[in-house]
Amino acid sequence: QLQLVESGGGLVQPGGSLRLSCAASGLTLDGYAIGWVRQAPGKGQEWVACITSSDGDGRTYYADSVKGRFTMFKDNAKNAVYLQMSSLKPEDTAVYYCAADRRFRHACSGYTSYDYWGQGTQVTVSS
């Protein structure tokens, strides 16, 4: 059973940066698409970014709302993924979840219906 644990959230001023981490255990992330999905108060889930598996193209994909500001990367040795967030805006405030699914390992852009989820980490952007 794959387990995911996020960390790194917090309160940051507009324009600031945060790095979220997602540590996996139970199974290796290799062979899974990994995604970041966020949910703001009173809103539905929003896909943020994802990375396909190494047997896919291994590329990262980003929602237009975060493209150029967020960077997602994977560390296979640590069985972890990260989301580096820069130039943060108040509208980035949300609970951020990392998620994994083998079904999307070749094409992951836009999906939010992942099989495995972390518990989420709160990101608040406010002055």
DRENTORKOL-3810 file (N, C-alpha, C; in nm, 4 decimals):
REM DRENTORKOL-3810
@n.u->0.0848; n.v->-0.1187; n.w->0.0000; ca.u->0.0000; ca.v->0.0000; ca.w->0.0000; c.u->0.0888; c.v->0.1243; c.w->0.0000
@n.u->0.0641; n.v->0.2114; n.w->-0.0960; ca.u->0.1421; ca.v->0.3338; ca.w->-0.1063; c.u->0.0878; c.v->0.4370; c.w->-0.0082
@n.u->0.1757; n.v->0.4954; n.w->0.0706; ca.u->0.1378; ca.v->0.6014; ca.w->0.1629; c.u->0.2150; c.v->0.7272; c.w->0.1285
@n.u->0.1457; n.v->0.8403; n.w->0.1353; ca.u->0.2049; ca.v->0.9692; ca.w->0.1003; c.u->0.1884; c.v->1.0652; c.w->0.2170
@n.u->0.2939; n.v->1.1386; n.w->0.2479; ca.u->0.2901; ca.v->1.2348; ca.w->0.3571; c.u->0.3480; c.v->1.3666; c.w->0.3079
@n.u->0.2663; n.v->1.4732; n.w->0.3113; ca.u->0.3118; ca.v->1.6047; ca.w->0.2690; c.u->0.3656; c.v->1.6822; c.w->0.3885
@n.u->0.4521; n.v->1.7758; n.w->0.3581; ca.u->0.5024; ca.v->1.8687; ca.w->0.4590; c.u->0.5490; c.v->1.9955; c.w->0.3888
@n.u->0.5726; n.v->2.0996; n.w->0.4683; ca.u->0.6308; ca.v->2.2212; ca.w->0.4128; c.u->0.5350; c.v->2.3374; c.w->0.3983
@n.u->0.4073; n.v->2.3163; n.w->0.4271; ca.u->0.3138; ca.v->2.4267; ca.w->0.4170; c.u->0.3354; c.v->2.5289; c.w->0.5262
@n.u->0.2638; n.v->2.6402; n.w->0.5158; ca.u->0.2751; ca.v->2.7449; ca.w->0.6166; c.u->0.2177; c.v->2.8746; c.w->0.5691
@n.u->0.2484; n.v->2.9797; n.w->0.6438; ca.u->0.2034; ca.v->3.1151; ca.w->0.6117; c.u->0.3178; c.v->3.1899; c.w->0.5439
@n.u->0.2882; n.v->3.2514; n.w->0.4317; ca.u->0.3905; ca.v->3.3248; ca.w->0.3584; c.u->0.3286; c.v->3.4519; c.w->0.3018
@n.u->0.4080; n.v->3.5558; n.w->0.2899; ca.u->0.3590; ca.v->3.6816; ca.w->0.2336; c.u->0.3490; c.v->3.6722; c.w->0.0818
@n.u->0.2623; n.v->3.7518; n.w->0.0223; ca.u->0.2567; ca.v->3.7545; ca.w->-0.1252; c.u->0.3939; c.v->3.7840; c.w->-0.1840
@n.u->0.4252; n.v->3.7106; n.w->-0.2885; ca.u->0.5562; ca.v->3.7227; ca.w->-0.3507; c.u->0.6601; c.v->3.6295; c.w->-0.2937
@n.u->0.6273; n.v->3.5630; n.w->-0.1845; ca.u->0.7213; ca.v->3.4735; ca.w->-0.1191; c.u->0.7253; c.v->3.3357; c.w->-0.1824
@n.u->0.8033; n.v->3.2486; n.w->-0.1197; ca.u->0.8249; ca.v->3.1141; ca.w->-0.1714; c.u->0.8056; c.v->3.0095; c.w->-0.0626
@n.u->0.7682; n.v->2.8912; n.w->-0.1046; ca.u->0.7594; ca.v->2.7746; ca.w->-0.0167; c.u->0.7953; c.v->2.6511; c.w->-0.0977
@n.u->0.8481; n.v->2.5510; n.w->-0.0302; ca.u->0.8708; ca.v->2.4219; ca.w->-0.0945; c.u->0.7921; c.v->2.3168; c.w->-0.0191
@n.u->0.7026; n.v->2.2509; n.w->-0.0899; ca.u->0.6278; ca.v->2.1393; ca.w->-0.0339; c.u->0.7000; c.v->2.0085; c.w->-0.0660
@n.u->0.6949; n.v->1.9167; n.w->0.0283; ca.u->0.7534; ca.v->1.7849; ca.w->0.0099; c.u->0.6451; c.v->1.6793; c.w->0.0212
@n.u->0.6651; n.v->1.5700; n.w->-0.0498; ca.u->0.5738; ca.v->1.4567; ca.w->-0.0426; c.u->0.6599; c.v->1.3308; c.w->-0.0359
@n.u->0.6606; n.v->1.2700; n.w->0.0804; ca.u->0.7411; ca.v->1.1493; ca.w->0.1013; c.u->0.6524; c.v->1.0265; c.w->0.0860
@n.u->0.7006; n.v->0.9308; n.w->0.0095; ca.u->0.6244; ca.v->0.8086; ca.w->-0.0158; c.u->0.6844; c.v->0.6912; c.w->0.0607
@n.u->0.5994; n.v->0.5998; n.w->0.1029; ca.u->0.6439; ca.v->0.4766; ca.w->0.1686; c.u->0.5508; c.v->0.3635; c.w->0.1284
@n.u->0.5964; n.v->0.2429; n.w->0.1481; ca.u->0.5149; ca.v->0.1272; ca.w->0.1144; c.u->0.5430; c.v->0.0732; c.w->-0.0250
@n.u->0.5553; n.v->0.1625; n.w->-0.1206; ca.u->0.5853; ca.v->0.1263; ca.w->-0.2585; c.u->0.6725; c.v->0.2345; c.w->-0.3182
@n.u->0.7456; n.v->0.2006; n.w->-0.4220; ca.u->0.8241; ca.v->0.3023; ca.w->-0.4908; c.u->0.7336; c.v->0.3858; c.w->-0.5810
@n.u->0.7681; n.v->0.5149; n.w->-0.5923; ca.u->0.6910; ca.v->0.6032; ca.w->-0.6786; c.u->0.7133; c.v->0.5743; c.w->-0.8267
@n.u->0.8198; n.v->0.5038; n.w->-0.8569; ca.u->0.8466; ca.v->0.4698; ca.w->-0.9957; c.u->0.7324; c.v->0.3851; c.w->-1.0482
@n.u->0.6781; n.v->0.4243; n.w->-1.1655; ca.u->0.5647; ca.v->0.3521; ca.w->-1.2194; c.u->0.4318; c.v->0.4192; c.w->-1.1907
@n.u->0.4367; n.v->0.5294; n.w->-1.1174; ca.u->0.3165; ca.v->0.6057; ca.w->-1.0865; c.u->0.3270; c.v->0.7461; c.w->-1.1457
@n.u->0.2123; n.v->0.7995; n.w->-1.1852; ca.u->0.2053; ca.v->0.9432; ca.w->-1.2048; c.u->0.1852; c.v->1.0059; c.w->-1.0670
@n.u->0.2533; n.v->1.1153; n.w->-1.0420; ca.u->0.2405; ca.v->1.1867; ca.w->-0.9159; c.u->0.1865; c.v->1.3250; c.w->-0.9466
@n.u->0.0882; n.v->1.3652; n.w->-0.8703; ca.u->0.0289; ca.v->1.4958; ca.w->-0.8942; c.u->0.0169; c.v->1.5776; c.w->-0.7674
@n.u->0.0041; n.v->1.7069; n.w->-0.7861; ca.u->-0.0316; ca.v->1.7992; ca.w->-0.6780; c.u->-0.1687; c.v->1.8560; c.w->-0.7113
@n.u->-0.2571; n.v->1.8482; n.w->-0.6163; ca.u->-0.3944; ca.v->1.8976; ca.w->-0.6285; c.u->-0.4205; c.v->1.9878; c.w->-0.5084
@n.u->-0.4870; n.v->2.0986; n.w->-0.5283; ca.u->-0.5161; ca.v->2.1880; ca.w->-0.4165; c.u->-0.6646; c.v->2.2139; c.w->-0.4060
@n.u->-0.7046; n.v->2.2524; n.w->-0.2865; ca.u->-0.8448; ca.v->2.2851; ca.w->-0.2620; c.u->-0.8513; c.v->2.4070; c.w->-0.1724
@n.u->-0.9039; n.v->2.5137; n.w->-0.2270; ca.u->-0.9212; ca.v->2.6378; ca.w->-0.1520; c.u->-1.0521; c.v->2.6319; c.w->-0.0739
@n.u->-1.0657; n.v->2.7121; n.w->0.0312; ca.u->-1.1885; ca.v->2.7109; ca.w->0.1103; c.u->-1.3101; c.v->2.7389; c.w->0.0233
@n.u->-1.4104; n.v->2.6531; n.w->0.0341; ca.u->-1.5342; ca.v->2.6720; ca.w->-0.0380; c.u->-1.5284; c.v->2.6420; c.w->-0.1861
@n.u->-1.4160; n.v->2.5868; n.w->-0.2316; ca.u->-1.4003; ca.v->2.5580; ca.w->-0.3746; c.u->-1.3718; c.v->2.4100; c.w->-0.3969
@n.u->-1.3811; n.v->2.3675; n.w->-0.5183; ca.u->-1.3526; ca.v->2.2294; ca.w->-0.5526; c.u->-1.2034; c.v->2.2051; c.w->-0.5708
@n.u->-1.1699; n.v->2.0811; n.w->-0.6005; ca.u->-1.0302; ca.v->2.0465; ca.w->-0.6234; c.u->-0.9792; c.v->2.1121; c.w->-0.7513
@n.u->-0.8531; n.v->2.1534; n.w->-0.7468; ca.u->-0.7889; ca.v->2.2135; ca.w->-0.8628; c.u->-0.6569; c.v->2.1418; c.w->-0.8889
@n.u->-0.6418; n.v->2.0887; n.w->-1.0077; ca.u->-0.5159; ca.v->2.0275; ca.w->-1.0453; c.u->-0.4081; c.v->2.1352; c.w->-1.0555
@n.u->-0.2906; n.v->2.1079; n.w->-1.0021; ca.u->-0.1825; ca.v->2.2055; ca.w->-1.0000; c.u->-0.0678; c.v->2.1633; c.w->-1.0918
@n.u->-0.0217; n.v->2.0410; n.w->-1.0749; ca.u->0.0940; ca.v->1.9934; ca.w->-1.1506; c.u->0.1005; c.v->1.8418; c.w->-1.1409
@n.u->0.1746; n.v->1.7822; n.w->-1.2315; ca.u->0.1953; ca.v->1.6378; ca.w->-1.2236; c.u->0.3215; c.v->1.6001; c.w->-1.2994
@n.u->0.3669; n.v->1.4792; n.w->-1.2719; ca.u->0.4826; ca.v->1.4250; ca.w->-1.3428; c.u->0.4505; c.v->1.2813; c.w->-1.3807
@n.u->0.4768; n.v->1.2462; n.w->-1.5042; ca.u->0.4522; ca.v->1.1096; ca.w->-1.5483; c.u->0.5656; c.v->1.0177; c.w->-1.5014
@n.u->0.5435; n.v->0.8897; n.w->-1.5144; ca.u->0.6411; ca.v->0.7938; ca.w->-1.4630; c.u->0.7575; c.v->0.7800; c.w->-1.5605
@n.u->0.8610; n.v->0.7119; n.w->-1.5147; ca.u->0.9805; ca.v->0.6957; ca.w->-1.5966; c.u->0.9541; c.v->0.6062; c.w->-1.7173
@n.u->0.8494; n.v->0.5253; n.w->-1.7137; ca.u->0.8167; ca.v->0.4468; ca.w->-1.8328; c.u->0.7197; c.v->0.5212; c.w->-1.9235
@n.u->0.6853; n.v->0.6439; n.w->-1.8838; ca.u->0.6158; ca.v->0.7355; ca.w->-1.9722; c.u->0.7206; c.v->0.8325; c.w->-2.0249
@n.u->0.6874; n.v->0.9593; n.w->-2.0347; ca.u->0.7882; ca.v->1.0535; ca.w->-2.0820; c.u->0.8642; c.v->1.1195; c.w->-1.9670
@n.u->0.8182; n.v->1.0967; n.w->-1.8431; ca.u->0.8882; ca.v->1.1513; ca.w->-1.7280; c.u->0.8858; c.v->1.3024; c.w->-1.7197
@n.u->0.7909; n.v->1.3641; n.w->-1.7856; ca.u->0.7843; ca.v->1.5096; ca.w->-1.7903; c.u->0.6883; c.v->1.5637; c.w->-1.6857
@n.u->0.7057; n.v->1.6902; n.w->-1.6560; ca.u->0.6149; ca.v->1.7587; ca.w->-1.5659; c.u->0.5187; c.v->1.8469; c.w->-1.6454
@n.u->0.4015; n.v->1.8631; n.w->-1.5904; ca.u->0.2968; ca.v->1.9429; ca.w->-1.6533; c.u->0.2374; c.v->2.0350; c.w->-1.5466
@n.u->0.1965; n.v->2.1535; n.w->-1.5879; ca.u->0.1488; ca.v->2.2539; ca.w->-1.4936; c.u->0.0190; c.v->2.3157; c.w->-1.5395
@n.u->-0.0661; n.v->2.3485; n.w->-1.4414; ca.u->-0.1840; ca.v->2.4275; ca.w->-1.4717; c.u->-0.1410; c.v->2.5671; c.w->-1.5137
@n.u->-0.2198; n.v->2.6304; n.w->-1.5985; ca.u->-0.1851; ca.v->2.7648; ca.w->-1.6448; c.u->-0.1716; c.v->2.8626; c.w->-1.5291
@n.u->-0.2501; n.v->2.8406; n.w->-1.4235; ca.u->-0.2505; ca.v->2.9337; ca.w->-1.3102; c.u->-0.1186; c.v->2.9340; c.w->-1.2333
@n.u->-0.0364; n.v->2.8303; n.w->-1.2498; ca.u->0.0890; ca.v->2.8225; ca.w->-1.1737; c.u->0.2114; c.v->2.8138; c.w->-1.2641
@n.u->0.1906; n.v->2.8014; n.w->-1.3922; ca.u->0.3018; ca.v->2.7858; ca.w->-1.4858; c.u->0.3964; c.v->2.9049; c.w->-1.4755
@n.u->0.5240; n.v->2.8749; n.w->-1.4673; ca.u->0.6246; ca.v->2.9799; ca.w->-1.4542; c.u->0.6518; c.v->3.0210; c.w->-1.3111
@n.u->0.5669; n.v->2.9793; n.w->-1.2176; ca.u->0.5871; ca.v->3.0135; ca.w->-1.0755; c.u->0.6159; c.v->2.8894; c.w->-0.9913
@n.u->0.5598; n.v->2.7761; n.w->-1.0303; ca.u->0.5761; ca.v->2.6515; ca.w->-0.9544; c.u->0.6640; c.v->2.5551; c.w->-1.0342
@n.u->0.7441; n.v->2.4787; n.w->-0.9621; ca.u->0.8259; ca.v->2.3749; ca.w->-1.0242; c.u->0.8112; c.v->2.2466; c.w->-0.9445
@n.u->0.7783; n.v->2.1399; n.w->-1.0140; ca.u->0.7648; ca.v->2.0094; ca.w->-0.9498; c.u->0.8815; c.v->1.9221; c.w->-0.9913
@n.u->0.9394; n.v->1.8500; n.w->-0.8941; ca.u->1.0461; ca.v->1.7584; ca.w->-0.9298; c.u->1.0439; c.v->1.6373; c.w->-0.8380
@n.u->1.1079; n.v->1.5323; n.w->-0.8849; ca.u->1.1060; ca.v->1.4045; ca.w->-0.8131; c.u->1.2477; c.v->1.3619; c.w->-0.7792
@n.u->1.2648; n.v->1.3044; n.w->-0.6617; ca.u->1.3925; ca.v->1.2485; ca.w->-0.6193; c.u->1.3715; c.v->1.0986; c.w->-0.6009
@n.u->1.4128; n.v->1.0212; n.w->-0.6999; ca.u->1.3897; ca.v->0.8767; ca.w->-0.6931; c.u->1.4640; c.v->0.8116; c.w->-0.5765
@n.u->1.5817; n.v->0.8617; n.w->-0.5452; ca.u->1.6605; ca.v->0.8033; ca.w->-0.4367; c.u->1.5894; c.v->0.8169; c.w->-0.3024
@n.u->1.5158; n.v->0.9282; n.w->-0.2865; ca.u->1.4438; ca.v->0.9524; ca.w->-0.1615; c.u->1.2982; c.v->0.9092; c.w->-0.1700
@n.u->1.2561; n.v->0.8631; n.w->-0.2867; ca.u->1.1161; ca.v->0.8243; ca.w->-0.3080; c.u->1.0227; c.v->0.9382; c.w->-0.2671
@n.u->1.0540; n.v->1.0555; n.w->-0.3180; ca.u->0.9806; ca.v->1.1757; ca.w->-0.2791; c.u->0.9636; c.v->1.2678; c.w->-0.3985
@n.u->0.8633; n.v->1.3536; n.w->-0.3881; ca.u->0.8435; ca.v->1.4588; ca.w->-0.4870; c.u->0.8324; c.v->1.5912; c.w->-0.4136
@n.u->0.8559; n.v->1.6987; n.w->-0.4871; ca.u->0.8569; ca.v->1.8315; ca.w->-0.4279; c.u->0.7825; c.v->1.9292; c.w->-0.5178
@n.u->0.7299; n.v->2.0327; n.w->-0.4561; ca.u->0.6678; ca.v->2.1407; ca.w->-0.5315; c.u->0.7276; c.v->2.2708; c.w->-0.4809
@n.u->0.8137; n.v->2.3294; n.w->-0.5625; ca.u->0.8740; ca.v->2.4587; ca.w->-0.5313; c.u->0.7811; c.v->2.5668; c.w->-0.5813
@n.u->0.7331; n.v->2.6499; n.w->-0.4892; ca.u->0.6368; ca.v->2.7532; ca.w->-0.5236; c.u->0.6998; c.v->2.8900; c.w->-0.5019
@n.u->0.6958; n.v->2.9724; n.w->-0.6043; ca.u->0.7528; ca.v->3.1061; ca.w->-0.5965; c.u->0.6499; c.v->3.2073; c.w->-0.6415
@n.u->0.6786; n.v->3.3341; n.w->-0.6136; ca.u->0.5874; ca.v->3.4431; ca.w->-0.6518; c.u->0.4439; c.v->3.4113; c.w->-0.6095
@n.u->0.4305; n.v->3.3680; n.w->-0.4868; ca.u->0.2997; ca.v->3.3234; ca.w->-0.4381; c.u->0.2007; c.v->3.4380; c.w->-0.4303
@n.u->0.0755; n.v->3.4052; n.w->-0.4591; ca.u->-0.0332; ca.v->3.5023; ca.w->-0.4586; c.u->-0.1378; c.v->3.4598; c.w->-0.3567
@n.u->-0.2182; n.v->3.5528; n.w->-0.3095; ca.u->-0.3250; ca.v->3.5143; ca.w->-0.2151; c.u->-0.4156; c.v->3.4051; c.w->-0.2707
@n.u->-0.4364; n.v->3.4050; n.w->-0.4005; ca.u->-0.5238; ca.v->3.3026; ca.w->-0.4600; c.u->-0.4608; c.v->3.1638; c.w->-0.4625
@n.u->-0.3347; n.v->3.1536; n.w->-0.4228; ca.u->-0.2714; ca.v->3.0215; ca.w->-0.4082; c.u->-0.3036; c.v->2.9578; c.w->-0.2732
@n.u->-0.3698; n.v->3.0333; n.w->-0.1863; ca.u->-0.4068; ca.v->2.9797; ca.w->-0.0557; c.u->-0.4987; c.v->2.8592; c.w->-0.0719
@n.u->-0.4580; n.v->2.7474; n.w->-0.0125; ca.u->-0.5341; ca.v->2.6227; ca.w->-0.0265; c.u->-0.4666; c.v->2.5141; c.w->0.0563
@n.u->-0.5361; n.v->2.4036; n.w->0.0704; ca.u->-0.4726; ca.v->2.2818; ca.w->0.1183; c.u->-0.4166; c.v->2.2101; c.w->-0.0045
@n.u->-0.2893; n.v->2.1759; n.w->0.0027; ca.u->-0.2219; ca.v->2.1112; ca.w->-0.1096; c.u->-0.2041; c.v->1.9630; c.w->-0.0785
@n.u->-0.2435; n.v->1.8810; n.w->-0.1738; ca.u->-0.2333; ca.v->1.7367; ca.w->-0.1596; c.u->-0.1408; c.v->1.6803; c.w->-0.2675
@n.u->-0.0589; n.v->1.5848; n.w->-0.2300; ca.u->0.0078; ca.v->1.5062; ca.w->-0.3331; c.u->-0.0690; c.v->1.3763; c.w->-0.3502
@n.u->-0.0646; n.v->1.3231; n.w->-0.4693; ca.u->-0.1451; ca.v->1.2067; ca.w->-0.5027; c.u->-0.0722; c.v->1.1224; c.w->-0.6066
@n.u->-0.1084; n.v->0.9965; n.w->-0.6124; ca.u->-0.0416; ca.v->0.9050; ca.w->-0.7053; c.u->-0.1421; c.v->0.8093; c.w->-0.7676
@n.u->-0.1113; n.v->0.7677; n.w->-0.8903; ca.u->-0.2004; ca.v->0.6749; ca.w->-0.9598; c.u->-0.1244; c.v->0.6131; c.w->-1.0758
@n.u->-0.1356; n.v->0.4828; n.w->-1.0890; ca.u->-0.0687; ca.v->0.4166; ca.w->-1.2008; c.u->-0.1408; c.v->0.4421; c.w->-1.3324
@n.u->-0.2720; n.v->0.4665; n.w->-1.3276; ca.u->-0.3493; ca.v->0.4840; ca.w->-1.4509; c.u->-0.3014; c.v->0.6023; c.w->-1.5331
@n.u->-0.2469; n.v->0.7055; n.w->-1.4644; ca.u->-0.2095; ca.v->0.8283; ca.w->-1.5342; c.u->-0.0595; c.v->0.8350; c.w->-1.5637
@n.u->0.0106; n.v->0.7215; n.w->-1.5494; ca.u->0.1556; ca.v->0.7281; ca.w->-1.5512; c.u->0.2117; c.v->0.7702; c.w->-1.6870
@n.u->0.1331; n.v->0.7590; n.w->-1.7932; ca.u->0.1796; ca.v->0.8018; ca.w->-1.9254; c.u->0.1245; c.v->0.9382; c.w->-1.9656
@n.u->0.0146; n.v->0.9775; n.w->-1.9051; ca.u->-0.0479; ca.v->1.1059; ca.w->-1.9362; c.u->-0.1250; c.v->1.1514; c.w->-1.8133
@n.u->-0.0784; n.v->1.2569; n.w->-1.7484; ca.u->-0.1350; ca.v->1.2928; ca.w->-1.6174; c.u->-0.1995; c.v->1.4300; c.w->-1.6123
@n.u->-0.1830; n.v->1.5092; n.w->-1.7171; ca.u->-0.2269; ca.v->1.6481; ca.w->-1.7127; c.u->-0.3759; c.v->1.6612; c.w->-1.6867
@n.u->-0.4099; n.v->1.7364; n.w->-1.5821; ca.u->-0.5487; ca.v->1.7715; ca.w->-1.5559; c.u->-0.6268; c.v->1.6774; c.w->-1.4659
@n.u->-0.5748; n.v->1.5604; n.w->-1.4374; ca.u->-0.6509; ca.v->1.4634; ca.w->-1.3588; c.u->-0.6484; c.v->1.4980; c.w->-1.2101
@n.u->-0.7622; n.v->1.4729; n.w->-1.1434; ca.u->-0.7695; ca.v->1.4887; ca.w->-0.9985; c.u->-0.8204; c.v->1.3619; c.w->-0.9297
@n.u->-0.8581; n.v->1.2610; n.w->-1.0032; ca.u->-0.9175; ca.v->1.1401; ca.w->-0.9444; c.u->-0.8115; c.v->1.0347; c.w->-0.9172
@n.u->-0.7128; n.v->1.0693; n.w->-0.8362; ca.u->-0.6042; ca.v->0.9790; ca.w->-0.8046; c.u->-0.6482; c.v->0.8712; c.w->-0.7051
@n.u->-0.5788; n.v->0.7585; n.w->-0.7083; ca.u->-0.6080; ca.v->0.6488; ca.w->-0.6153; c.u->-0.5504; c.v->0.6734; c.w->-0.4762
@n.u->-0.4301; n.v->0.7284; n.w->-0.4705; ca.u->-0.3608; ca.v->0.7459; ca.w->-0.3426; c.u->-0.3436; c.v->0.8947; c.w->-0.3135
@n.u->-0.3679; n.v->0.9311; n.w->-0.1881; ca.u->-0.3622; ca.v->1.0706; ca.w->-0.1456; c.u->-0.2863; c.v->1.0851; c.w->-0.0146
@n.u->-0.2180; n.v->1.1971; n.w->-0.0004; ca.u->-0.1632; ca.v->1.2343; ca.w->0.1285; c.u->-0.2704; c.v->1.3045; c.w->0.2108
@n.u->-0.2301; n.v->1.3479; n.w->0.3301; ca.u->-0.3260; ca.v->1.4108; ca.w->0.4211; c.u->-0.3442; c.v->1.5597; c.w->0.3924
@n.u->-0.2570; n.v->1.6164; n.w->0.3132; ca.u->-0.2661; ca.v->1.7581; ca.w->0.2777; c.u->-0.1834; c.v->1.8462; c.w->0.3694
@n.u->-0.1417; n.v->1.9593; n.w->0.3150; ca.u->-0.0679; ca.v->2.0588; ca.w->0.3928; c.u->-0.1215; c.v->2.1970; c.w->0.3553
@n.u->-0.1447; n.v->2.2804; n.w->0.4564; ca.u->-0.2064; ca.v->2.4110; ca.w->0.4361; c.u->-0.1022; c.v->2.5127; c.w->0.3898
@n.u->-0.1356; n.v->2.5830; n.w->0.2843; ca.u->-0.0554; ca.v->2.6960; ca.w->0.2379; c.u->-0.1432; c.v->2.8203; c.w->0.2448
@n.u->-0.0973; n.v->2.9205; n.w->0.3175; ca.u->-0.1703; ca.v->3.0454; ca.w->0.3310; c.u->-0.0812; c.v->3.1600; c.w->0.2855
@n.u->-0.1298; n.v->3.2344; n.w->0.1865; ca.u->-0.0546; ca.v->3.3482; ca.w->0.1331; c.u->-0.1283; c.v->3.4752; c.w->0.1734
@n.u->-0.0689; n.v->3.5483; n.w->0.2630; ca.u->-0.1364; ca.v->3.6661; ca.w->0.3177; c.u->-0.0342; c.v->3.7605; c.w->0.3776
@n.u->-0.0667; n.v->3.8901; n.w->0.3687; ca.u->0.0201; ca.v->3.9893; ca.w->0.4330; c.u->-0.0299; c.v->4.0213; c.w->0.5733
END
